[in-house]
Protein backbone atom coordinates (compact mmCIF):
# COMPACT_ATOMS: atom_id res chain seq x y z
CA UNK A 1 0.00 0.00 0.00
CA UNK A 2 1.12 3.50 -0.66
CA UNK A 3 1.70 6.07 2.02
CA UNK A 4 -1.29 8.12 0.82
CA UNK A 5 -3.62 5.12 1.11
CA UNK A 6 -2.42 4.43 4.65
CA UNK A 7 -2.91 8.08 5.57
CA UNK A 8 -6.45 8.07 4.20
CA UNK A 9 -7.28 4.87 6.11
CA UNK A 10 -5.84 6.27 9.32
CA UNK A 11 -7.82 9.49 8.84
CA UNK A 12 -11.01 7.50 8.23
CA UNK A 13 -10.39 5.44 11.38
CA UNK A 14 -9.80 8.57 13.47
CA UNK A 15 -12.91 10.19 12.00
CA UNK A 16 -15.05 7.17 12.83
CA UNK A 17 -13.87 7.36 16.46
CA UNK A 18 -14.51 11.11 16.78
CA UNK A 19 -17.55 11.97 18.94
CA UNK A 20 -20.67 13.04 17.05
CA UNK A 21 -20.80 16.43 18.80
CA UNK A 22 -17.25 17.16 17.69
CA UNK A 23 -18.05 16.21 14.10
CA UNK A 24 -21.01 18.59 14.18
CA UNK A 25 -18.78 21.31 15.64
CA UNK A 26 -16.20 20.85 12.89
CA UNK A 27 -18.93 21.26 10.26
CA UNK A 28 -20.10 24.47 11.97
CA UNK A 29 -16.49 25.76 12.08
CA UNK A 30 -16.04 25.11 8.35
CA UNK A 31 -19.33 26.89 7.66
CA UNK A 32 -18.18 29.85 9.77
CA UNK A 33 -14.84 29.97 7.96
CA UNK A 34 -16.61 30.06 4.60
CA UNK A 35 -18.86 32.89 5.83
CA UNK A 36 -15.83 34.72 7.19
CA UNK A 37 -13.81 34.40 3.98
CA UNK A 38 -16.73 35.63 1.91
CA UNK A 39 -17.26 38.52 4.33
CA UNK A 40 -13.60 39.56 4.15
CA UNK A 41 -13.48 39.29 0.37
CA UNK A 42 -16.56 41.47 -0.08
CA UNK A 43 -15.71 43.80 2.81
CA UNK A 44 -13.30 45.88 0.75
CA UNK A 45 -16.16 47.35 -1.22
CA UNK A 46 -18.42 48.35 1.68
CA UNK A 47 -15.88 48.78 4.46
CA UNK A 48 -14.35 52.09 5.54
CA UNK A 49 -11.76 50.48 7.92
CA UNK A 50 -13.40 51.97 10.99
CA UNK A 51 -14.77 48.68 12.26
CA UNK A 52 -15.97 45.26 11.35
CA UNK A 53 -19.03 44.67 9.24
CA UNK A 54 -21.88 42.58 10.56
CA UNK A 55 -21.07 39.75 8.16
CA UNK A 56 -17.48 39.58 9.47
CA UNK A 57 -18.71 39.49 13.05
CA UNK A 58 -21.26 36.81 12.10
CA UNK A 59 -18.55 34.65 10.57
CA UNK A 60 -16.40 34.95 13.68
CA UNK A 61 -19.38 34.18 15.91
CA UNK A 62 -20.27 31.05 13.92
CA UNK A 63 -16.66 29.82 14.23
CA UNK A 64 -16.76 30.48 17.97
CA UNK A 65 -20.03 28.56 18.33
CA UNK A 66 -18.48 25.68 16.38
CA UNK A 67 -15.53 25.63 18.79
CA UNK A 68 -17.91 25.47 21.74
CA UNK A 69 -19.81 22.58 20.11
CA UNK A 70 -16.54 20.69 19.57
CA UNK A 71 -15.56 21.23 23.20
CA UNK A 72 -18.96 20.12 24.50
CA UNK A 73 -18.78 17.02 22.28
CA UNK A 74 -15.37 16.08 23.67
CA UNK A 75 -16.50 16.63 27.27
CA UNK A 76 -19.69 14.58 26.84
CA UNK A 77 -17.75 11.77 25.18
CA UNK A 78 -15.24 11.75 28.03
CA UNK A 79 -18.02 11.62 30.61
CA UNK A 80 -19.73 8.82 28.71
CA UNK A 81 -16.53 6.77 28.56
CA UNK A 82 -15.99 7.37 32.25
CA UNK A 83 -19.48 6.03 33.06
CA UNK A 84 -18.94 2.98 30.84
CA UNK A 85 -15.61 2.26 32.52
CA UNK A 86 -17.14 2.71 36.00
CA UNK A 87 -20.01 0.37 35.13
CA UNK A 88 -17.57 -2.24 33.82
CA UNK A 89 -15.50 -1.93 37.00
CA UNK A 90 -18.63 -2.22 39.15
CA UNK A 91 -19.73 -5.35 37.30
CA UNK A 92 -16.26 -6.83 37.58
CA UNK A 93 -15.95 -6.14 41.30
CA UNK A 94 -19.42 -7.55 42.06
CA UNK A 95 -18.24 -10.96 40.91
CA UNK A 96 -15.39 -10.99 43.42
CA UNK A 97 -15.03 -13.94 45.79
CA UNK A 98 -16.05 -12.98 49.32
N, CA and C of each residue as an Amber inpcrd file, in Angstrom:
protein
   294
   0.8290000  -1.1830000   0.0000000   0.0000000   0.0000000   0.0000000
   0.8740000   1.2470000   0.0000000   0.3590000   2.2550000  -0.6100000
   1.1190000   3.4970000  -0.6560000   0.9130000   4.2780000   0.6330000
   1.7690000   5.2310000   0.8270000   1.7010000   6.0680000   2.0240000
   0.3980000   6.8800000   2.0560000  -0.0490000   7.3430000   0.8870000
  -1.2860000   8.1210000   0.8180000  -2.4870000   7.2650000   1.2130000
  -2.5140000   6.0190000   0.7610000  -3.6150000   5.1180000   1.1110000
  -3.6460000   4.8610000   2.6050000  -2.4830000   4.6500000   3.2020000
  -2.4220000   4.4310000   4.6450000  -2.8760000   5.6710000   5.4100000
  -2.4930000   6.8360000   4.9210000  -2.9100000   8.0770000   5.5750000
  -4.4220000   8.2620000   5.5010000  -5.0040000   7.9510000   4.3650000
  -6.4530000   8.0670000   4.2010000  -7.1670000   7.0830000   5.1180000
  -6.6580000   5.8620000   5.2160000  -7.2850000   4.8730000   6.1080000
  -7.1630000   5.2900000   7.5700000  -6.0180000   5.8270000   7.9460000
  -5.8380000   6.2740000   9.3220000  -6.7760000   7.4450000   9.6300000
  -6.9090000   8.3580000   8.6660000  -7.8210000   9.4940000   8.8400000
  -9.2660000   9.0010000   8.9790000  -9.6530000   8.0330000   8.1520000
 -11.0130000   7.4960000   8.2260000 -11.2520000   6.8030000   9.5650000
 -10.2650000   6.0950000  10.0830000 -10.3930000   5.4410000  11.3760000
 -10.5370000   6.4730000  12.4880000  -9.7150000   7.5060000  12.4570000
  -9.8040000   8.5660000  13.4690000 -11.1580000   9.2780000  13.3860000
 -11.6220000   9.5140000  12.1830000 -12.9050000  10.1940000  11.9980000
 -14.0550000   9.3460000  12.5240000 -13.9690000   8.0420000  12.3420000
 -15.0460000   7.1750000  12.8340000 -15.0630000   7.1210000  14.3580000
 -13.9390000   7.3880000  15.0070000 -13.8700000   7.3590000  16.4640000
 -14.1150000   8.7310000  17.0940000 -14.2690000   9.7560000  16.2740000
 -14.5130000  11.1090000  16.7810000 -15.9540000  11.2130000  17.2680000
 -16.1790000  11.8320000  18.4300000 -17.5470000  11.9740000  18.9410000
 -18.4300000  12.7530000  17.9720000 -19.7120000  12.4070000  17.9660000
 -20.6690000  13.0360000  17.0460000 -20.7510000  14.5440000  17.2620000
 -20.7460000  14.9960000  18.5240000 -20.8000000  16.4270000  18.8020000
 -19.6090000  17.1660000  18.2140000 -18.4470000  16.5320000  18.2560000
 -17.2500000  17.1580000  17.6880000 -17.3350000  17.2230000  16.1680000
 -17.8800000  16.1760000  15.5580000 -18.0510000  16.2060000  14.0980000
 -18.9780000  17.3580000  13.6980000 -20.0740000  17.4980000  14.4440000
 -21.0070000  18.5910000  14.1750000 -20.3220000  19.9470000  14.3560000
 -19.5170000  20.0710000  15.4020000 -18.7850000  21.3120000  15.6420000
 -17.8130000  21.6410000  14.5250000 -17.1350000  20.6140000  13.9980000
 -16.2000000  20.8460000  12.8920000 -16.9430000  21.3470000  11.6550000
 -18.1330000  20.8020000  11.4080000 -18.9340000  21.2620000  10.2650000
 -19.3270000  22.7290000  10.4540000 -19.7240000  23.0780000  11.6800000
 -20.0990000  24.4670000  11.9740000 -18.8890000  25.3900000  11.8040000
 -17.7090000  24.9450000  12.2430000 -16.4890000  25.7560000  12.0770000
 -16.2040000  25.9960000  10.6010000 -16.2900000  24.9500000   9.7950000
 -16.0380000  25.1120000   8.3520000 -17.0460000  26.0770000   7.7470000
 -18.3130000  25.9590000   8.1440000 -19.3260000  26.8910000   7.6640000
 -18.9840000  28.3230000   8.0600000 -18.5630000  28.5130000   9.3040000
 -18.1760000  29.8480000   9.7660000 -16.9700000  30.3930000   9.0180000
 -16.0160000  29.5200000   8.7180000 -14.8440000  29.9690000   7.9590000
 -15.2220000  30.4070000   6.5480000 -16.1470000  29.6690000   5.9390000
 -16.6090000  30.0610000   4.5980000 -17.3080000  31.4170000   4.6590000
 -18.1800000  31.5930000   5.6520000 -18.8580000  32.8890000   5.8300000
 -17.8380000  33.9980000   6.0550000 -16.8460000  33.7200000   6.8740000
 -15.8260000  34.7180000   7.1930000 -14.9940000  35.1000000   5.9730000
 -14.6000000  34.1070000   5.1880000 -13.8090000  34.3960000   3.9810000
 -14.6250000  35.2380000   3.0020000 -15.8720000  34.8480000   2.8140000
 -16.7290000  35.6300000   1.9080000 -16.9010000  37.0510000   2.4320000
 -17.0800000  37.1880000   3.7470000 -17.2560000  38.5240000   4.3320000
 -16.0060000  39.3800000   4.1480000 -14.8320000  38.7810000   4.3060000
 -13.5990000  39.5580000   4.1550000 -13.3020000  39.8870000   2.6930000
 -13.6990000  39.0040000   1.7920000 -13.4790000  39.2870000   0.3710000
 -14.3710000  40.4370000  -0.0840000 -15.6250000  40.4250000   0.3530000
 -16.5560000  41.4660000  -0.0810000 -16.4840000  42.7170000   0.7940000
 -15.7500000  42.6660000   1.8900000 -15.7100000  43.8030000   2.8130000
 -14.9670000  45.0010000   2.2400000 -14.0640000  44.7810000   1.3130000
 -13.3020000  45.8820000   0.7470000 -14.1660000  46.8960000   0.0470000
 -15.2750000  46.4650000  -0.4790000 -16.1580000  47.3550000  -1.2200000
 -16.9870000  48.2140000  -0.2720000 -17.4840000  47.6330000   0.8070000
 -18.4160000  48.3500000   1.6780000 -17.8040000  48.7710000   2.9980000
 -16.5470000  48.6200000   3.1630000 -15.8800000  48.7790000   4.4590000
 -15.0290000  50.0480000   4.4480000 -15.1620000  50.8750000   5.4800000
 -14.3490000  52.0890000   5.5380000 -13.2210000  51.9820000   6.5670000
 -12.8670000  50.7790000   6.9910000 -11.7630000  50.4820000   7.9180000
 -11.9580000  51.0850000   9.3040000 -13.1600000  51.4330000   9.6480000
 -13.3960000  51.9660000  10.9890000 -13.9380000  50.8950000  11.9270000
 -14.2410000  49.7590000  11.4290000 -14.7660000  48.6750000  12.2590000
 -15.1010000  47.4810000  11.4030000 -15.6060000  46.4810000  12.0550000
 -15.9680000  45.2590000  11.3490000 -17.4150000  45.3380000  10.8770000
 -17.6590000  44.7300000   9.7320000 -19.0320000  44.6710000   9.2350000
 -19.7830000  43.5690000   9.9670000 -21.0820000  43.5910000   9.8680000
 -21.8840000  42.5830000  10.5600000 -21.6320000  41.1850000  10.0130000
 -21.3410000  41.0730000   8.7300000 -21.0650000  39.7490000   8.1640000
 -19.7430000  39.1850000   8.6830000 -18.7550000  40.0530000   8.9010000
 -17.4850000  39.5820000   9.4700000 -17.6960000  39.0980000  10.8960000
 -18.4320000  39.8760000  11.6650000 -18.7070000  39.4930000  13.0500000
 -19.5150000  38.2000000  13.0790000 -20.4610000  38.0460000  12.1670000
 -21.2580000  36.8150000  12.1050000 -20.3780000  35.6110000  11.8210000
 -19.4570000  35.7490000  10.8880000 -18.5550000  34.6510000  10.5700000
 -17.7210000  34.2500000  11.7700000 -17.1980000  35.2420000  12.4890000
 -16.3970000  34.9510000  13.6790000 -17.2560000  34.2950000  14.7580000
 -18.4880000  34.7460000  14.9030000 -19.3850000  34.1840000  15.9070000
 -19.7300000  32.7300000  15.5840000 -19.9600000  32.4300000  14.3170000
 -20.2710000  31.0500000  13.9200000 -19.0750000  30.1410000  14.2030000
 -17.8570000  30.6110000  13.9240000 -16.6650000  29.8180000  14.2260000
 -16.5530000  29.5950000  15.7300000 -16.8100000  30.6200000  16.5120000
 -16.7560000  30.4830000  17.9670000 -17.7760000  29.4620000  18.4630000
 -18.9910000  29.5240000  17.9430000 -20.0250000  28.5630000  18.3350000
 -19.6010000  27.1450000  17.9490000 -18.9880000  26.9910000  16.7910000
 -18.4790000  25.6800000  16.3760000 -17.4290000  25.1590000  17.3360000
 -16.5500000  26.0440000  17.8170000 -15.5280000  25.6260000  18.7860000
 -16.1670000  25.1620000  20.0870000 -17.2030000  25.8640000  20.5160000
 -17.9090000  25.4670000  21.7420000 -18.5750000  24.1090000  21.5490000
 -19.1680000  23.8750000  20.3910000 -19.8100000  22.5820000  20.1140000
 -18.7750000  21.4600000  20.1320000 -17.6010000  21.6910000  19.5410000
 -16.5360000  20.6870000  19.5740000 -16.1410000  20.3820000  21.0130000
 -15.9520000  21.4150000  21.8090000 -15.5570000  21.2300000  23.2000000
 -16.6130000  20.4570000  23.9840000 -17.8670000  20.8190000  23.8110000
 -18.9560000  20.1170000  24.5040000 -19.0070000  18.6470000  24.0630000
 -18.7990000  18.4010000  22.7790000 -18.7830000  17.0210000  22.2780000
 -17.6790000  16.2050000  22.9060000 -16.5020000  16.7880000  23.0470000
 -15.3740000  16.0770000  23.6690000 -15.6540000  15.8110000  25.1480000
 -16.2000000  16.7970000  25.8400000 -16.5030000  16.6340000  27.2680000
 -17.5580000  15.5500000  27.4660000 -18.6400000  15.5920000  26.6990000
 -19.6850000  14.5800000  26.8430000 -19.1600000  13.1860000  26.5270000
 -18.3080000  13.0680000  25.5140000 -17.7460000  11.7660000  25.1790000
 -16.8490000  11.2610000  26.3080000 -16.0760000  12.1570000  26.8960000
 -15.2370000  11.7540000  28.0310000 -16.0530000  11.3090000  29.2210000
 -17.1400000  12.0260000  29.5070000 -18.0170000  11.6250000  30.6080000
 -18.6900000  10.2930000  30.3260000 -19.0900000  10.0800000  29.0810000
 -19.7250000   8.8150000  28.7060000 -18.7530000   7.6550000  28.8690000
 -17.5290000   7.8360000  28.4240000 -16.5270000   6.7740000  28.5550000
 -16.2160000   6.4950000  30.0190000 -16.2460000   7.5360000  30.8210000
 -15.9880000   7.3670000  32.2480000 -17.0880000   6.5310000  32.8970000
 -18.3480000   6.8080000  32.5180000 -19.4770000   6.0350000  33.0570000
 -19.4010000   4.5820000  32.6140000 -19.0530000   4.3450000  31.3540000
 -18.9430000   2.9810000  30.8420000 -17.8430000   2.2330000  31.5850000
 -16.7140000   2.9000000  31.8050000 -15.6080000   2.2630000  32.5240000
 -15.9880000   1.9860000  33.9740000 -16.7160000   2.9090000  34.6160000
 -17.1390000   2.7090000  35.9980000 -18.1380000   1.5620000  36.0940000
 -19.0410000   1.4590000  35.1270000 -20.0150000   0.3660000  35.1310000
 -19.3210000  -0.9680000  34.9280000 -18.3220000  -0.9990000  34.0530000
 -17.5710000  -2.2380000  33.8220000 -16.8030000  -2.6280000  35.0740000
 -16.2270000  -1.6530000  35.7590000 -15.4990000  -1.9300000  36.9990000
 -16.4560000  -2.4260000  38.0730000 -17.6260000  -1.8170000  38.1630000
 -18.6340000  -2.2190000  39.1510000 -19.0880000  -3.6530000  38.9010000
 -19.3090000  -3.9990000  37.6540000 -19.7350000  -5.3510000  37.3040000
 -18.6280000  -6.3450000  37.6200000 -17.4080000  -5.9640000  37.3360000
 -16.2590000  -6.8340000  37.5800000 -16.0610000  -7.0640000  39.0750000
 -16.1910000  -6.0070000  39.8720000 -15.9460000  -6.1440000  41.3040000
 -17.1070000  -6.8460000  42.0150000 -18.3070000  -6.8620000  41.4250000
 -19.4240000  -7.5450000  42.0650000 -19.2990000  -9.0570000  41.9560000
 -18.4490000  -9.5190000  41.0720000 -18.2370000 -10.9620000  40.9120000
 -17.0610000 -11.4670000  41.7560000 -16.5400000 -10.6180000  42.6070000
 -15.3880000 -10.9940000  43.4200000 -15.7800000 -12.0650000  44.4300000
 -14.8080000 -12.9020000  44.7890000 -15.0260000 -13.9380000  45.7940000
 -14.9890000 -13.2880000  47.1480000 -15.9940000 -13.5790000  47.9820000
 -16.0480000 -12.9830000  49.3150000 -15.8790000 -14.0260000  50.3620000
